[in-house]
Amino acid sequence: MTMIPSSRGGPKEVYRNPYMVVRHDVTRKLLIVTRTSVSYPSIETLRDTFVEMETAIGYVSRPRTMLLIDARPAPPRNDPDFEAEFGRLRKHFLREFQKIATLVQTAVGILQVTRQVRADERPTGVFTDPSEALAYLGVVLEPERIDVRG
């Protein structure tokens, strides 16, 4: 399901499936990608999700947009085939964004995402505090507005 974003009222949902929710705040030039707590049943489902997200944000000017990834709800997964494909898809998705921040739940999450950041060769801030992530991006937004409802 794709919705046309509005410039009023903060982040507007532009994509949702059981695994990801993508919201765009046109005014703040901010894209928020939230990983849900639902596990991917297959690598093919992971691929389909990334294709659908790319389509949903095709109108976004990445060089003018900050990206906030909220990975806090994500279930842990580290099997080699999944990690390899996720890495390839992630690197492609992250291309050209002006600045990127990732929110994680734990110190282990910080270590995992920091490892991914090195592999992606893209500067990315990794945080457990939403206020710090928003400050890193230079975005003024109430931290609770990051959370997905519904």
Protein Blocks (a to p, Z undefined) as FASTA:
>chain_A
ZZdddfehiaadfbdcfkbccdddfklopacddddfbdcfbfklmmmmmmmmmmmmmmpc
fklpccdddfklpccdfbfklmmmmmmmmmmmmgopabdcdddfbfklmmmmmmmmmmno
pacdddfbfklmmmmnopacdfklmpcgZZ
